[in-house]
């Protein structure tokens, strides 16, 4: 079983910190390309069996 999480962030360092926290359970990460504006989005799929 897995869960999809949408993350909004302003700097790449913020995303990097979130990925470090969730690292053991991350199944995949997709960063939306061509984003404009203050907030960027990334989609993280978590494998609940590893969480």
mmJSON file of the N, C-alpha and C atoms, coordinates in Angstrom:
{"data_MODEL":{"atom_site":{
"group_PDB":["ATOM","ATOM","ATOM","ATOM","ATOM","ATOM","ATOM","ATOM","ATOM","ATOM","ATOM","ATOM","ATOM","ATOM","ATOM","ATOM","ATOM","ATOM","ATOM","ATOM","ATOM","ATOM","ATOM","ATOM","ATOM","ATOM","ATOM","ATOM","ATOM","ATOM","ATOM","ATOM","ATOM","ATOM","ATOM","ATOM","ATOM","ATOM","ATOM","ATOM","ATOM","ATOM","ATOM","ATOM","ATOM","ATOM","ATOM","ATOM","ATOM","ATOM","ATOM","ATOM","ATOM","ATOM","ATOM","ATOM","ATOM","ATOM","ATOM","ATOM","ATOM","ATOM","ATOM","ATOM","ATOM","ATOM","ATOM","ATOM","ATOM","ATOM","ATOM","ATOM","ATOM","ATOM","ATOM","ATOM","ATOM","ATOM","ATOM","ATOM","ATOM","ATOM","ATOM","ATOM","ATOM","ATOM","ATOM","ATOM","ATOM","ATOM","ATOM","ATOM","ATOM","ATOM","ATOM","ATOM","ATOM","ATOM","ATOM","ATOM","ATOM","ATOM","ATOM","ATOM","ATOM","ATOM","ATOM","ATOM","ATOM","ATOM","ATOM","ATOM","ATOM","ATOM","ATOM","ATOM","ATOM","ATOM","ATOM","ATOM","ATOM","ATOM","ATOM","ATOM","ATOM","ATOM","ATOM","ATOM","ATOM","ATOM","ATOM","ATOM","ATOM","ATOM","ATOM","ATOM","ATOM","ATOM","ATOM","ATOM","ATOM","ATOM","ATOM","ATOM","ATOM","ATOM","ATOM","ATOM","ATOM","ATOM","ATOM","ATOM","ATOM"],
"id":[1,2,3,4,5,6,7,8,9,10,11,12,13,14,15,16,17,18,19,20,21,22,23,24,25,26,27,28,29,30,31,32,33,34,35,36,37,38,39,40,41,42,43,44,45,46,47,48,49,50,51,52,53,54,55,56,57,58,59,60,61,62,63,64,65,66,67,68,69,70,71,72,73,74,75,76,77,78,79,80,81,82,83,84,85,86,87,88,89,90,91,92,93,94,95,96,97,98,99,100,101,102,103,104,105,106,107,108,109,110,111,112,113,114,115,116,117,118,119,120,121,122,123,124,125,126,127,128,129,130,131,132,133,134,135,136,137,138,139,140,141,142,143,144,145,146,147,148,149,150,151,152,153],
"type_symbol":["N","C","C","N","C","C","N","C","C","N","C","C","N","C","C","N","C","C","N","C","C","N","C","C","N","C","C","N","C","C","N","C","C","N","C","C","N","C","C","N","C","C","N","C","C","N","C","C","N","C","C","N","C","C","N","C","C","N","C","C","N","C","C","N","C","C","N","C","C","N","C","C","N","C","C","N","C","C","N","C","C","N","C","C","N","C","C","N","C","C","N","C","C","N","C","C","N","C","C","N","C","C","N","C","C","N","C","C","N","C","C","N","C","C","N","C","C","N","C","C","N","C","C","N","C","C","N","C","C","N","C","C","N","C","C","N","C","C","N","C","C","N","C","C","N","C","C","N","C","C","N","C","C"],
"label_atom_id":["N","CA","C","N","CA","C","N","CA","C","N","CA","C","N","CA","C","N","CA","C","N","CA","C","N","CA","C","N","CA","C","N","CA","C","N","CA","C","N","CA","C","N","CA","C","N","CA","C","N","CA","C","N","CA","C","N","CA","C","N","CA","C","N","CA","C","N","CA","C","N","CA","C","N","CA","C","N","CA","C","N","CA","C","N","CA","C","N","CA","C","N","CA","C","N","CA","C","N","CA","C","N","CA","C","N","CA","C","N","CA","C","N","CA","C","N","CA","C","N","CA","C","N","CA","C","N","CA","C","N","CA","C","N","CA","C","N","CA","C","N","CA","C","N","CA","C","N","CA","C","N","CA","C","N","CA","C","N","CA","C","N","CA","C","N","CA","C","N","CA","C","N","CA","C","N","CA","C"],
"label_alt_id":[null,null,null,null,null,null,null,null,null,null,null,null,null,null,null,null,null,null,null,null,null,null,null,null,null,null,null,null,null,null,null,null,null,null,null,null,null,null,null,null,null,null,null,null,null,null,null,null,null,null,null,null,null,null,null,null,null,null,null,null,null,null,null,null,null,null,null,null,null,null,null,null,null,null,null,null,null,null,null,null,null,null,null,null,null,null,null,null,null,null,null,null,null,null,null,null,null,null,null,null,null,null,null,null,null,null,null,null,null,null,null,null,null,null,null,null,null,null,null,null,null,null,null,null,null,null,null,null,null,null,null,null,null,null,null,null,null,null,null,null,null,null,null,null,null,null,null,null,null,null,null,null,null],
"label_comp_id":["UNK","UNK","UNK","UNK","UNK","UNK","UNK","UNK","UNK","UNK","UNK","UNK","UNK","UNK","UNK","UNK","UNK","UNK","UNK","UNK","UNK","UNK","UNK","UNK","UNK","UNK","UNK","UNK","UNK","UNK","UNK","UNK","UNK","UNK","UNK","UNK","UNK","UNK","UNK","UNK","UNK","UNK","UNK","UNK","UNK","UNK","UNK","UNK","UNK","UNK","UNK","UNK","UNK","UNK","UNK","UNK","UNK","UNK","UNK","UNK","UNK","UNK","UNK","UNK","UNK","UNK","UNK","UNK","UNK","UNK","UNK","UNK","UNK","UNK","UNK","UNK","UNK","UNK","UNK","UNK","UNK","UNK","UNK","UNK","UNK","UNK","UNK","UNK","UNK","UNK","UNK","UNK","UNK","UNK","UNK","UNK","UNK","UNK","UNK","UNK","UNK","UNK","UNK","UNK","UNK","UNK","UNK","UNK","UNK","UNK","UNK","UNK","UNK","UNK","UNK","UNK","UNK","UNK","UNK","UNK","UNK","UNK","UNK","UNK","UNK","UNK","UNK","UNK","UNK","UNK","UNK","UNK","UNK","UNK","UNK","UNK","UNK","UNK","UNK","UNK","UNK","UNK","UNK","UNK","UNK","UNK","UNK","UNK","UNK","UNK","UNK","UNK","UNK"],
"label_asym_id":["A","A","A","A","A","A","A","A","A","A","A","A","A","A","A","A","A","A","A","A","A","A","A","A","A","A","A","A","A","A","A","A","A","A","A","A","A","A","A","A","A","A","A","A","A","A","A","A","A","A","A","A","A","A","A","A","A","A","A","A","A","A","A","A","A","A","A","A","A","A","A","A","A","A","A","A","A","A","A","A","A","A","A","A","A","A","A","A","A","A","A","A","A","A","A","A","A","A","A","A","A","A","A","A","A","A","A","A","A","A","A","A","A","A","A","A","A","A","A","A","A","A","A","A","A","A","A","A","A","A","A","A","A","A","A","A","A","A","A","A","A","A","A","A","A","A","A","A","A","A","A","A","A"],
"label_entity_id":["1","1","1","1","1","1","1","1","1","1","1","1","1","1","1","1","1","1","1","1","1","1","1","1","1","1","1","1","1","1","1","1","1","1","1","1","1","1","1","1","1","1","1","1","1","1","1","1","1","1","1","1","1","1","1","1","1","1","1","1","1","1","1","1","1","1","1","1","1","1","1","1","1","1","1","1","1","1","1","1","1","1","1","1","1","1","1","1","1","1","1","1","1","1","1","1","1","1","1","1","1","1","1","1","1","1","1","1","1","1","1","1","1","1","1","1","1","1","1","1","1","1","1","1","1","1","1","1","1","1","1","1","1","1","1","1","1","1","1","1","1","1","1","1","1","1","1","1","1","1","1","1","1"],
"label_seq_id":[1,1,1,2,2,2,3,3,3,4,4,4,5,5,5,6,6,6,7,7,7,8,8,8,9,9,9,10,10,10,11,11,11,12,12,12,13,13,13,14,14,14,15,15,15,16,16,16,17,17,17,18,18,18,19,19,19,20,20,20,21,21,21,22,22,22,23,23,23,24,24,24,25,25,25,26,26,26,27,27,27,28,28,28,29,29,29,30,30,30,31,31,31,32,32,32,33,33,33,34,34,34,35,35,35,36,36,36,37,37,37,38,38,38,39,39,39,40,40,40,41,41,41,42,42,42,43,43,43,44,44,44,45,45,45,46,46,46,47,47,47,48,48,48,49,49,49,50,50,50,51,51,51],
"pdbx_PDB_ins_code":[null,null,null,null,null,null,null,null,null,null,null,null,null,null,null,null,null,null,null,null,null,null,null,null,null,null,null,null,null,null,null,null,null,null,null,null,null,null,null,null,null,null,null,null,null,null,null,null,null,null,null,null,null,null,null,null,null,null,null,null,null,null,null,null,null,null,null,null,null,null,null,null,null,null,null,null,null,null,null,null,null,null,null,null,null,null,null,null,null,null,null,null,null,null,null,null,null,null,null,null,null,null,null,null,null,null,null,null,null,null,null,null,null,null,null,null,null,null,null,null,null,null,null,null,null,null,null,null,null,null,null,null,null,null,null,null,null,null,null,null,null,null,null,null,null,null,null,null,null,null,null,null,null],
"Cartn_x":[0.847,0.0,0.892,0.471,1.276,0.38,1.021,0.335,1.063,0.305,0.883,0.74,1.859,1.88,2.318,1.598,1.999,2.699,3.906,4.72,4.842,4.608,4.866,6.09,7.03,8.265,8.725,9.596,10.109,11.541,12.359,13.755,14.085,15.051,15.457,15.928,16.464,16.919,15.737,14.599,13.409,12.983,12.963,12.602,13.611,14.875,15.931,15.762,15.4,15.188,14.009,12.924,11.761,12.135,12.884,13.284,14.186,15.038,15.893,15.055,14.018,13.157,12.359,11.9,11.048,11.824,13.13,13.988,13.699,13.56,13.396,12.123,11.106,9.821,9.526,10.394,10.104,10.178,9.125,9.059,9.466,8.953,9.328,9.1,9.805,9.672,9.554,8.548,8.387,8.32,9.224,9.259,8.657,7.617,6.939,7.884,8.043,8.963,8.26,9.032,8.511,7.596,7.874,7.015,7.422,6.427,6.651,6.003,6.477,5.87,6.714,6.197,6.946,7.048,6.021,6.001,6.147,6.972,7.172,6.462,6.214,5.526,6.333,6.23,6.813,5.804,5.821,4.92,5.769,5.483,6.257,5.329,5.747,4.986,5.681,4.916,5.429,4.935,5.837,5.467,5.195,3.957,3.577,4.18,4.567,5.182,6.556,7.221,8.548,8.495,7.339,7.216,7.178],
"Cartn_y":[-1.17,0.0,1.233,2.261,3.473,4.712,5.836,7.111,8.136,8.999,10.069,11.378,12.097,13.35,14.466,15.589,16.757,17.72,18.116,19.016,20.357,21.453,22.795,23.335,23.897,24.399,25.628,26.417,27.631,27.459,26.744,26.577,25.092,24.745,23.336,22.743,23.579,23.095,22.606,23.28,22.835,21.445,21.236,19.923,18.867,19.216,18.289,17.849,18.778,18.452,17.498,17.722,16.832,15.439,15.381,14.08,13.316,14.022,13.37,12.779,13.496,13.01,11.776,11.765,10.681,9.568,9.693,8.802,7.305,6.755,5.296,4.774,5.59,5.117,5.594,6.391,6.959,5.88,5.842,4.915,5.641,6.887,7.685,9.162,10.008,11.465,12.026,12.868,13.543,15.042,15.784,17.236,17.834,18.624,19.236,20.218,20.095,20.933,22.177,23.223,24.448,25.249,25.258,25.961,27.425,28.277,29.708,30.111,31.185,31.673,31.35,31.709,31.583,30.138,29.341,27.974,26.958,25.96,24.844,23.628,22.617,21.414,20.176,19.22,17.897,16.879,15.708,14.632,13.471,13.021,11.945,10.772,9.603,8.392,7.637,7.342,6.677,5.239,4.307,2.908,2.688,2.437,2.314,1.079,0.099,-1.091,-0.771,0.251,0.63,1.714,2.358,3.488,3.027],
"Cartn_z":[0.0,0.0,0.0,-0.747,-0.81,-0.725,-0.429,-0.271,-1.128,-1.816,-2.606,-1.829,-1.667,-0.911,-1.849,-1.829,-2.6,-1.656,-2.012,-1.195,-1.926,-1.224,-1.743,-1.021,-1.791,-1.199,-1.958,-1.335,-1.976,-2.467,-1.716,-2.11,-2.232,-3.054,-3.178,-1.842,-0.948,0.353,1.193,1.096,1.827,1.358,0.048,-0.491,-0.056,-0.097,0.31,1.766,2.654,4.064,4.24,3.515,3.583,3.092,1.993,1.448,2.419,3.141,4.145,5.27,5.692,6.77,6.344,5.115,4.633,3.93,3.846,3.062,3.204,4.394,4.48,3.801,3.692,3.172,1.747,1.145,-0.178,-1.25,-2.047,-3.179,-4.466,-4.661,-5.825,-5.534,-6.302,-6.187,-7.598,-7.809,-9.096,-8.826,-9.444,-9.292,-10.555,-10.38,-11.522,-12.202,-13.498,-14.266,-14.784,-15.055,-15.657,-14.751,-13.465,-12.51,-12.395,-12.257,-12.073,-10.759,-10.177,-8.947,-7.724,-6.563,-5.316,-4.84,-5.088,-4.574,-5.69,-5.446,-6.37,-5.791,-6.629,-6.165,-6.476,-5.579,-5.79,-5.284,-5.899,-5.512,-5.02,-3.802,-3.175,-2.92,-3.381,-3.132,-1.996,-0.942,0.254,0.278,0.543,0.719,2.206,2.563,3.978,4.648,3.891,4.471,5.06,4.523,5.014,6.073,6.231,7.165,8.603],
"occupancy":[1.0,1.0,1.0,1.0,1.0,1.0,1.0,1.0,1.0,1.0,1.0,1.0,1.0,1.0,1.0,1.0,1.0,1.0,1.0,1.0,1.0,1.0,1.0,1.0,1.0,1.0,1.0,1.0,1.0,1.0,1.0,1.0,1.0,1.0,1.0,1.0,1.0,1.0,1.0,1.0,1.0,1.0,1.0,1.0,1.0,1.0,1.0,1.0,1.0,1.0,1.0,1.0,1.0,1.0,1.0,1.0,1.0,1.0,1.0,1.0,1.0,1.0,1.0,1.0,1.0,1.0,1.0,1.0,1.0,1.0,1.0,1.0,1.0,1.0,1.0,1.0,1.0,1.0,1.0,1.0,1.0,1.0,1.0,1.0,1.0,1.0,1.0,1.0,1.0,1.0,1.0,1.0,1.0,1.0,1.0,1.0,1.0,1.0,1.0,1.0,1.0,1.0,1.0,1.0,1.0,1.0,1.0,1.0,1.0,1.0,1.0,1.0,1.0,1.0,1.0,1.0,1.0,1.0,1.0,1.0,1.0,1.0,1.0,1.0,1.0,1.0,1.0,1.0,1.0,1.0,1.0,1.0,1.0,1.0,1.0,1.0,1.0,1.0,1.0,1.0,1.0,1.0,1.0,1.0,1.0,1.0,1.0,1.0,1.0,1.0,1.0,1.0,1.0],
"B_iso_or_equiv":[0.0,0.0,0.0,0.0,0.0,0.0,0.0,0.0,0.0,0.0,0.0,0.0,0.0,0.0,0.0,0.0,0.0,0.0,0.0,0.0,0.0,0.0,0.0,0.0,0.0,0.0,0.0,0.0,0.0,0.0,0.0,0.0,0.0,0.0,0.0,0.0,0.0,0.0,0.0,0.0,0.0,0.0,0.0,0.0,0.0,0.0,0.0,0.0,0.0,0.0,0.0,0.0,0.0,0.0,0.0,0.0,0.0,0.0,0.0,0.0,0.0,0.0,0.0,0.0,0.0,0.0,0.0,0.0,0.0,0.0,0.0,0.0,0.0,0.0,0.0,0.0,0.0,0.0,0.0,0.0,0.0,0.0,0.0,0.0,0.0,0.0,0.0,0.0,0.0,0.0,0.0,0.0,0.0,0.0,0.0,0.0,0.0,0.0,0.0,0.0,0.0,0.0,0.0,0.0,0.0,0.0,0.0,0.0,0.0,0.0,0.0,0.0,0.0,0.0,0.0,0.0,0.0,0.0,0.0,0.0,0.0,0.0,0.0,0.0,0.0,0.0,0.0,0.0,0.0,0.0,0.0,0.0,0.0,0.0,0.0,0.0,0.0,0.0,0.0,0.0,0.0,0.0,0.0,0.0,0.0,0.0,0.0,0.0,0.0,0.0,0.0,0.0,0.0],
"pdbx_formal_charge":[null,null,null,null,null,null,null,null,null,null,null,null,null,null,null,null,null,null,null,null,null,null,null,null,null,null,null,null,null,null,null,null,null,null,null,null,null,null,null,null,null,null,null,null,null,null,null,null,null,null,null,null,null,null,null,null,null,null,null,null,null,null,null,null,null,null,null,null,null,null,null,null,null,null,null,null,null,null,null,null,null,null,null,null,null,null,null,null,null,null,null,null,null,null,null,null,null,null,null,null,null,null,null,null,null,null,null,null,null,null,null,null,null,null,null,null,null,null,null,null,null,null,null,null,null,null,null,null,null,null,null,null,null,null,null,null,null,null,null,null,null,null,null,null,null,null,null,null,null,null,null,null,null],
"auth_seq_id":[1,1,1,2,2,2,3,3,3,4,4,4,5,5,5,6,6,6,7,7,7,8,8,8,9,9,9,10,10,10,11,11,11,12,12,12,13,13,13,14,14,14,15,15,15,16,16,16,17,17,17,18,18,18,19,19,19,20,20,20,21,21,21,22,22,22,23,23,23,24,24,24,25,25,25,26,26,26,27,27,27,28,28,28,29,29,29,30,30,30,31,31,31,32,32,32,33,33,33,34,34,34,35,35,35,36,36,36,37,37,37,38,38,38,39,39,39,40,40,40,41,41,41,42,42,42,43,43,43,44,44,44,45,45,45,46,46,46,47,47,47,48,48,48,49,49,49,50,50,50,51,51,51],
"auth_comp_id":["UNK","UNK","UNK","UNK","UNK","UNK","UNK","UNK","UNK","UNK","UNK","UNK","UNK","UNK","UNK","UNK","UNK","UNK","UNK","UNK","UNK","UNK","UNK","UNK","UNK","UNK","UNK","UNK","UNK","UNK","UNK","UNK","UNK","UNK","UNK","UNK","UNK","UNK","UNK","UNK","UNK","UNK","UNK","UNK","UNK","UNK","UNK","UNK","UNK","UNK","UNK","UNK","UNK","UNK","UNK","UNK","UNK","UNK","UNK","UNK","UNK","UNK","UNK","UNK","UNK","UNK","UNK","UNK","UNK","UNK","UNK","UNK","UNK","UNK","UNK","UNK","UNK","UNK","UNK","UNK","UNK","UNK","UNK","UNK","UNK","UNK","UNK","UNK","UNK","UNK","UNK","UNK","UNK","UNK","UNK","UNK","UNK","UNK","UNK","UNK","UNK","UNK","UNK","UNK","UNK","UNK","UNK","UNK","UNK","UNK","UNK","UNK","UNK","UNK","UNK","UNK","UNK","UNK","UNK","UNK","UNK","UNK","UNK","UNK","UNK","UNK","UNK","UNK","UNK","UNK","UNK","UNK","UNK","UNK","UNK","UNK","UNK","UNK","UNK","UNK","UNK","UNK","UNK","UNK","UNK","UNK","UNK","UNK","UNK","UNK","UNK","UNK","UNK"],
"auth_asym_id":["A","A","A","A","A","A","A","A","A","A","A","A","A","A","A","A","A","A","A","A","A","A","A","A","A","A","A","A","A","A","A","A","A","A","A","A","A","A","A","A","A","A","A","A","A","A","A","A","A","A","A","A","A","A","A","A","A","A","A","A","A","A","A","A","A","A","A","A","A","A","A","A","A","A","A","A","A","A","A","A","A","A","A","A","A","A","A","A","A","A","A","A","A","A","A","A","A","A","A","A","A","A","A","A","A","A","A","A","A","A","A","A","A","A","A","A","A","A","A","A","A","A","A","A","A","A","A","A","A","A","A","A","A","A","A","A","A","A","A","A","A","A","A","A","A","A","A","A","A","A","A","A","A"],
"auth_atom_id":["N","CA","C","N","CA","C","N","CA","C","N","CA","C","N","CA","C","N","CA","C","N","CA","C","N","CA","C","N","CA","C","N","CA","C","N","CA","C","N","CA","C","N","CA","C","N","CA","C","N","CA","C","N","CA","C","N","CA","C","N","CA","C","N","CA","C","N","CA","C","N","CA","C","N","CA","C","N","CA","C","N","CA","C","N","CA","C","N","CA","C","N","CA","C","N","CA","C","N","CA","C","N","CA","C","N","CA","C","N","CA","C","N","CA","C","N","CA","C","N","CA","C","N","CA","C","N","CA","C","N","CA","C","N","CA","C","N","CA","C","N","CA","C","N","CA","C","N","CA","C","N","CA","C","N","CA","C","N","CA","C","N","CA","C","N","CA","C","N","CA","C","N","CA","C","N","CA","C"],
"pdbx_PDB_model_num":[1,1,1,1,1,1,1,1,1,1,1,1,1,1,1,1,1,1,1,1,1,1,1,1,1,1,1,1,1,1,1,1,1,1,1,1,1,1,1,1,1,1,1,1,1,1,1,1,1,1,1,1,1,1,1,1,1,1,1,1,1,1,1,1,1,1,1,1,1,1,1,1,1,1,1,1,1,1,1,1,1,1,1,1,1,1,1,1,1,1,1,1,1,1,1,1,1,1,1,1,1,1,1,1,1,1,1,1,1,1,1,1,1,1,1,1,1,1,1,1,1,1,1,1,1,1,1,1,1,1,1,1,1,1,1,1,1,1,1,1,1,1,1,1,1,1,1,1,1,1,1,1,1]
}}}
